[in-house]
Amino acid sequence: MNPKASASLAAPPLFTEVFPIRLENIPPLHAYRVLLTDPLSSSGQERRSFGGRLAARLRAILPGLWVWAGGVLLTDSPPNSADAAEVISAIIAENPHLFASLGGIEPLLDWTPTADTLVKVVIRGLIPALAPQIIAALSSTAFPMQNARVERPYQVRGFVIDDQPALSLLVTSRVLYAPTLRDQIDRLGKATALVGLRAKVNLSGSEGEIVKAVGLVREQRARLLNAAAWAWEREQISAADDESWVFRLDIDGSEHDFVAEALQLIVRLDDLAQFDVVPAQVERALKLKPPERARIVKAVSDILKDAGLIANAYSTQNAPDHFRHWDRPLNLVFGGGRAKSYDPQTTAAHIKALGDYWRPPRLASEPIRLAVINTLSETSPDFLEALARTAERDFNLRLEIVRQRNMRTLTPSNVDSAIRLVQKENIDLVLILLPNEASTPDEPGMEARYAQAQAVGRGISCLTLYEAALHRPEDMPHVVIGIMARAGCAPFILEDPVTSIPDYADLVIGLQLVARQMKDQWMLTGIARIYRSDGALVRGLAASMPSEGGIPDALLEKLLPASIVSGQRAVIHYNGEIPAALAQALGGWEGETGGTFCPVEITRSDTPRLYALRSGRIETAPHGSIFRLNDREALVMTSHAPSDAAAAPLFIRTEPDFSIDDAVRSILDFTVMHAGAPIPPQLPVTIHHADHIEQGIQRGLFPSVIDSAAPFWL
C-alpha cells in the first residue's frame, strides 16, 4: 500500500486491537528436530498434531517453555542429551499408540527463528501462563443478570507486520442461561422446543446449535459410551439420569450427541422469547458499544503489557504508514451511459431520472415474476399495489405476483413450507414481508436470516422487507431497484475514468466450494459468481461432482468456463482460507486457459476491530478505513453501520504477485453493487450469503446444476 497515502488520512485518528510483540522479552530459544522411525503422512495437520502433543508432554515433564512452532520443537531450557533421551523413552512407553514412531529429538545448531515462529512462541508458550489473570480481569467486566451470566471468551491471533511479530486480542461475549436444560424443557413443555437454540459444551468450551432431541439417556447410554473418546465424556454419560435427554449439536458443520448435563444453553438476542431473562440486560451484554469493547480488550492488553510481551496497539500516531482511508472518487454509470457520483442514498433517484444501465430484453414485453410470502396484516395488499404502480410509473417495469402465501403464524417450519411451495413456480424472486425485529444491514434479524437461508439455500433470489419499510414511501424506489437487480437487471455499473473497466482485472469472481458427505462418497459443489470488473454480471454457475479429496478438473471447467476466462485477468474472491487443493487446481486451469487468476481470501469472523477517536470518544472506524499489516494482508472496514456499533472489518489476504491495494479496491467496489440497499451490507456481492448457500448444500436443498444470468445469491 502506498505509504504516501497515509499523509492524506483524514480525521479521525484510528487504532486497532493489534499489538506489536516486544522481542526483547522473548527468552533465548533452542530448537530441536523430531526424529521419526516411520514418516508421518504428508498432511500438515497430522504433523502439527503430533508436534503439539509431543510439546505438551515435554512441558509436563521438563522445566521451562516447550512449544511446537515452525516445524520444530522450541524450548528456553534445553536438557542434556541423556535427560532428553530418558524423557523421550518415557513418553513412548507411556503412550505407544500416539508416539510409536518417535525416534528422539536432536538439537538444531544453526536454527534462526522467523517472525511467524516468534508469534507462535508467545501465543502458545508465554500467554497461557497468564490465563488465570486474564480470566479474572474479564470476569470483572461482567454484571449481575436475572437467570443468566455473561462469559467473555478471548482469542489471541498472530500476525506478521512488516516482518515483525504482532498479535491481536479478540474478546467475545456470550450469555449463559442459569437454569438447566431440564428446567428449560419443563418451562417450554417439550424437549423438541430446544431445537434451534445454541448450547455450550461445558468442559470443552465449544458451542453449537441444537439440531435434534435424540432421545432419553436410558435409550442412548450404551451407544454414547461406546462412541465417547474422552474420559470426561464417559463420566458425564455414566452419571446422567435415565430420564435426562440427549441432544445433537451442530458444531462447525460436524454433529455430535451430548447428554443434557454436559450442556448449558446460550441466550442470543434472536432467542429472547424462549428464555426467562431481562431483554435489556442481555442486549447490554451482547451489543457492546465501541468504548465498552475497547475497555474490555484493554483489560487483557494491560496484563500482557505488564508481562512485557506487547507494546501499545498500532495506531495512526505510532504507525501512520499502515493506515489509510479509501477516498478514491467513485462514479456509477446509469442509463444512456451517464455517470453520477456514488451515494447509496441518491442512487434510486438517479435510476429514476436516467434509467437503469441494462435490463434483460425479455423485460421489454414480460413482467418480473414475484412470489410473495406475507406474514403481516391487511396493510400489505395496499403496499403491493403501490409497489407495482411505482415500478411501472417510475421505472417502466411491470410486476406480476404469480403466487402469494399468507402466513399468520410465523414459525421456521411455516417459512420452510411456504418457500418449498413457491419454489415450484416460474418466478424471478421471492418477496418476503416480515414483522419488525432488531437488525442492521450487516446482521439481519433471526426471522430474516432464516427466510433468506431457506430461499438462497435453494438457489432462489430473495428480498426480505420489514413491516416498517411498508410505511415509508421514500423506501419504495429502493425496493423496486432491489427487485430489478434480483431479476437480472444491471441498475448501474462502475465507471473508471480511463477504460470504463477498472484496471486491476477484467473479471471479479466469487468462488465457493462445499463438500457434502453422502452415503459412500463425498460430493463437491462449486458456485461461481462471475462479474466483469465494472460490476456487470456475466454468469452465475453451480455444479456438483464426486470428489476423492482433490478438485476435479471437470468441476473447475464448469465453474470457470474457458469461453469466459481464457486470456482474462480475474480476481477470485473466496470466503475464508483458500484450500491448498483449490490453489493448485486454479494454477492448472490458468495454464490451460491462458488466464491469470488473482486469489483473495476474505475473512469476516474473529477479526480485530478498528476504532476511531472523535473528540475523545471511541467509535467504530468509518467505512473505507484500512490497516495494512504487510504487503499481502489488510483489515478493511466495509461496514456502513453507525459509528456507535462495534462492527468488525474484513481481513483480506492476497497472493504475493497481486497488489493488496487492488484486492481492497475490488472488495470495496463490489460492496457498492448491492443495488437497492440504502445502507449496503458488509460483504461484497461476490461472497454475499455464502453461508446460506453452504447450509442449503449440506441439507441437500441446493440445485446440483445452475446456469443463470440473474444473481440467485441475493
DARA-V650522 format. One record per residue. RES is the residue in three letters. OMEGA is omega in whole degrees, 0 to 359 (* if undefined). Layout:
# DARA-V650522
{{RES:OMEGA} {RES:OMEGA}}
This chain:
# DARA-V650522
{{MET:185} {ASN:181} {PRO:181} {LYS:181} {ALA:182} {SER:181} {ALA:181} {SER:181} {LEU:182} {ALA:172} {ALA:12} {PRO:173} {PRO:182} {LEU:169} {PHE:190} {THR:169} {GLU:179} {VAL:188} {PHE:174} {PRO:177} {ILE:179} {ARG:185} {LEU:186} {GLU:182} {ASN:171} {ILE:183} {PRO:174} {PRO:186} {LEU:176} {HIS:186} {ALA:178} {TYR:171} {ARG:177} {VAL:179} {LEU:183} {LEU:175} {THR:175} {ASP:182} {PRO:173} {LEU:177} {SER:180} {SER:181} {SER:177} {GLY:180} {GLN:180} {GLU:179} {ARG:179} {ARG:180} {SER:180} {PHE:180} {GLY:179} {GLY:179} {ARG:180} {LEU:178} {ALA:180} {ALA:179} {ARG:179} {LEU:177} {ARG:182} {ALA:186} {ILE:186} {LEU:177} {PRO:173} {GLY:184} {LEU:173} {TRP:184} {VAL:170} {TRP:181} {ALA:178} {GLY:178} {GLY:179} {VAL:172} {LEU:181} {LEU:177} {THR:172} {ASP:182} {SER:185} {PRO:177} {PRO:173} {ASN:189} {SER:181} {ALA:179} {ASP:180} {ALA:180} {ALA:180} {GLU:180} {VAL:180} {ILE:178} {SER:179} {ALA:180} {ILE:180} {ILE:181} {ALA:182} {GLU:182} {ASN:183} {PRO:181} {HIS:182} {LEU:191} {PHE:181} {ALA:183} {SER:182} {LEU:181} {GLY:180} {GLY:175} {ILE:178} {GLU:183} {PRO:174} {LEU:189} {LEU:184} {ASP:185} {TRP:176} {THR:183} {PRO:171} {THR:178} {ALA:180} {ASP:178} {THR:179} {LEU:175} {VAL:182} {LYS:178} {VAL:180} {VAL:185} {ILE:185} {ARG:188} {GLY:186} {LEU:182} {ILE:180} {PRO:179} {ALA:180} {LEU:185} {ALA:180} {PRO:178} {GLN:181} {ILE:181} {ILE:179} {ALA:180} {ALA:179} {LEU:178} {SER:181} {SER:179} {THR:181} {ALA:180} {PHE:182} {PRO:179} {MET:176} {GLN:176} {ASN:182} {ALA:174} {ARG:180} {VAL:174} {GLU:182} {ARG:174} {PRO:178} {TYR:176} {GLN:175} {VAL:183} {ARG:183} {GLY:176} {PHE:170} {VAL:184} {ILE:184} {ASP:176} {ASP:177} {GLN:182} {PRO:178} {ALA:178} {LEU:175} {SER:178} {LEU:179} {LEU:177} {VAL:176} {THR:180} {SER:171} {ARG:181} {VAL:181} {LEU:181} {TYR:184} {ALA:178} {PRO:182} {THR:176} {LEU:178} {ARG:176} {ASP:182} {GLN:176} {ILE:178} {ASP:183} {ARG:184} {LEU:173} {GLY:180} {LYS:183} {ALA:182} {THR:178} {ALA:179} {LEU:179} {VAL:183} {GLY:175} {LEU:180} {ARG:183} {ALA:176} {LYS:172} {VAL:194} {ASN:189} {LEU:181} {SER:182} {GLY:178} {SER:181} {GLU:179} {GLY:181} {GLU:176} {ILE:183} {VAL:181} {LYS:167} {ALA:193} {VAL:183} {GLY:181} {LEU:182} {VAL:182} {ARG:178} {GLU:190} {GLN:191} {ARG:183} {ALA:179} {ARG:182} {LEU:179} {LEU:181} {ASN:183} {ALA:185} {ALA:181} {ALA:186} {TRP:181} {ALA:181} {TRP:176} {GLU:181} {ARG:178} {GLU:180} {GLN:180} {ILE:180} {SER:184} {ALA:184} {ALA:179} {ASP:181} {ASP:185} {GLU:175} {SER:182} {TRP:172} {VAL:181} {PHE:177} {ARG:179} {LEU:169} {ASP:181} {ILE:180} {ASP:175} {GLY:179} {SER:185} {GLU:180} {HIS:179} {ASP:180} {PHE:170} {VAL:184} {ALA:182} {GLU:180} {ALA:190} {LEU:172} {GLN:183} {LEU:177} {ILE:180} {VAL:175} {ARG:180} {LEU:180} {ASP:188} {ASP:188} {LEU:182} {ALA:182} {GLN:188} {PHE:176} {ASP:182} {VAL:175} {VAL:185} {PRO:182} {ALA:179} {GLN:180} {VAL:180} {GLU:178} {ARG:182} {ALA:188} {LEU:181} {LYS:183} {LEU:173} {LYS:182} {PRO:179} {PRO:181} {GLU:178} {ARG:179} {ALA:179} {ARG:180} {ILE:178} {VAL:179} {LYS:178} {ALA:178} {VAL:184} {SER:178} {ASP:178} {ILE:179} {LEU:176} {LYS:179} {ASP:178} {ALA:178} {GLY:185} {LEU:183} {ILE:174} {ALA:181} {ASN:181} {ALA:175} {TYR:181} {SER:176} {THR:179} {GLN:184} {ASN:179} {ALA:187} {PRO:183} {ASP:180} {HIS:184} {PHE:179} {ARG:170} {HIS:184} {TRP:185} {ASP:178} {ARG:177} {PRO:182} {LEU:177} {ASN:175} {LEU:179} {VAL:182} {PHE:181} {GLY:180} {GLY:180} {GLY:182} {ARG:187} {ALA:176} {LYS:177} {SER:182} {TYR:171} {ASP:185} {PRO:181} {GLN:183} {THR:183} {THR:181} {ALA:180} {ALA:179} {HIS:180} {ILE:179} {LYS:183} {ALA:189} {LEU:185} {GLY:179} {ASP:185} {TYR:183} {TRP:173} {ARG:179} {PRO:181} {PRO:183} {ARG:183} {LEU:173} {ALA:182} {SER:183} {GLU:176} {PRO:166} {ILE:187} {ARG:183} {LEU:160} {ALA:183} {VAL:171} {ILE:188} {ASN:178} {THR:189} {LEU:185} {SER:182} {GLU:179} {THR:186} {SER:177} {PRO:177} {ASP:179} {PHE:182} {LEU:176} {GLU:179} {ALA:178} {LEU:180} {ALA:179} {ARG:180} {THR:181} {ALA:183} {GLU:184} {ARG:189} {ASP:186} {PHE:177} {ASN:179} {LEU:174} {ARG:176} {LEU:176} {GLU:176} {ILE:183} {VAL:180} {ARG:176} {GLN:178} {ARG:178} {ASN:185} {MET:182} {ARG:177} {THR:185} {LEU:176} {THR:177} {PRO:182} {SER:178} {ASN:177} {VAL:179} {ASP:181} {SER:181} {ALA:181} {ILE:175} {ARG:180} {LEU:183} {VAL:179} {GLN:183} {LYS:183} {GLU:174} {ASN:186} {ILE:174} {ASP:179} {LEU:174} {VAL:178} {LEU:185} {ILE:181} {LEU:189} {LEU:174} {PRO:181} {ASN:173} {GLU:181} {ALA:182} {SER:170} {THR:176} {PRO:181} {ASP:184} {GLU:175} {PRO:178} {GLY:185} {MET:184} {GLU:177} {ALA:179} {ARG:182} {TYR:180} {ALA:178} {GLN:181} {ALA:181} {GLN:181} {ALA:183} {VAL:178} {GLY:174} {ARG:180} {GLY:182} {ILE:174} {SER:188} {CYS:172} {LEU:179} {THR:179} {LEU:173} {TYR:184} {GLU:181} {ALA:181} {ALA:181} {LEU:183} {HIS:177} {ARG:182} {PRO:181} {GLU:179} {ASP:186} {MET:178} {PRO:178} {HIS:179} {VAL:180} {VAL:181} {ILE:175} {GLY:177} {ILE:179} {MET:183} {ALA:182} {ARG:178} {ALA:176} {GLY:175} {CYS:170} {ALA:182} {PRO:178} {PHE:171} {ILE:178} {LEU:176} {GLU:171} {ASP:186} {PRO:187} {VAL:192} {THR:187} {SER:170} {ILE:183} {PRO:191} {ASP:181} {TYR:182} {ALA:171} {ASP:184} {LEU:169} {VAL:190} {ILE:170} {GLY:184} {LEU:181} {GLN:176} {LEU:179} {VAL:178} {ALA:179} {ARG:180} {GLN:176} {MET:189} {LYS:185} {ASP:180} {GLN:174} {TRP:176} {MET:181} {LEU:178} {THR:178} {GLY:178} {ILE:177} {ALA:175} {ARG:189} {ILE:178} {TYR:160} {ARG:183} {SER:172} {ASP:175} {GLY:177} {ALA:181} {LEU:175} {VAL:184} {ARG:168} {GLY:187} {LEU:173} {ALA:179} {ALA:180} {SER:179} {MET:173} {PRO:181} {SER:176} {GLU:177} {GLY:179} {GLY:177} {ILE:181} {PRO:179} {ASP:183} {ALA:179} {LEU:180} {LEU:178} {GLU:179} {LYS:183} {LEU:181} {LEU:187} {PRO:179} {ALA:180} {SER:180} {ILE:190} {VAL:183} {SER:178} {GLY:184} {GLN:172} {ARG:186} {ALA:170} {VAL:181} {ILE:174} {HIS:181} {TYR:182} {ASN:181} {GLY:182} {GLU:181} {ILE:178} {PRO:181} {ALA:181} {ALA:179} {LEU:178} {ALA:179} {GLN:180} {ALA:178} {LEU:178} {GLY:178} {GLY:181} {TRP:171} {GLU:181} {GLY:181} {GLU:188} {THR:185} {GLY:177} {GLY:175} {THR:181} {PHE:181} {CYS:184} {PRO:177} {VAL:176} {GLU:180} {ILE:181} {THR:182} {ARG:188} {SER:173} {ASP:177} {THR:178} {PRO:184} {ARG:168} {LEU:182} {TYR:174} {ALA:175} {LEU:177} {ARG:179} {SER:178} {GLY:181} {ARG:179} {ILE:178} {GLU:171} {THR:177} {ALA:183} {PRO:177} {HIS:179} {GLY:177} {SER:185} {ILE:170} {PHE:180} {ARG:178} {LEU:180} {ASN:185} {ASP:183} {ARG:189} {GLU:179} {ALA:168} {LEU:186} {VAL:178} {MET:179} {THR:182} {SER:173} {HIS:182} {ALA:178} {PRO:185} {SER:180} {ASP:174} {ALA:185} {ALA:180} {ALA:182} {ALA:173} {PRO:171} {LEU:174} {PHE:186} {ILE:175} {ARG:180} {THR:170} {GLU:185} {PRO:185} {ASP:178} {PHE:186} {SER:175} {ILE:175} {ASP:182} {ASP:177} {ALA:179} {VAL:181} {ARG:181} {SER:181} {ILE:179} {LEU:177} {ASP:187} {PHE:164} {THR:178} {VAL:189} {MET:173} {HIS:184} {ALA:178} {GLY:180} {ALA:179} {PRO:173} {ILE:186} {PRO:173} {PRO:187} {GLN:188} {LEU:173} {PRO:182} {VAL:182} {THR:178} {ILE:180} {HIS:179} {HIS:176} {ALA:179} {ASP:178} {HIS:179} {ILE:179} {GLU:179} {GLN:179} {GLY:178} {ILE:182} {GLN:179} {ARG:179} {GLY:183} {LEU:187} {PHE:180} {PRO:179} {SER:179} {VAL:173} {ILE:171} {ASP:193} {SER:173} {ALA:179} {ALA:185} {PRO:182} {PHE:183} {TRP:180} {LEU:*}}
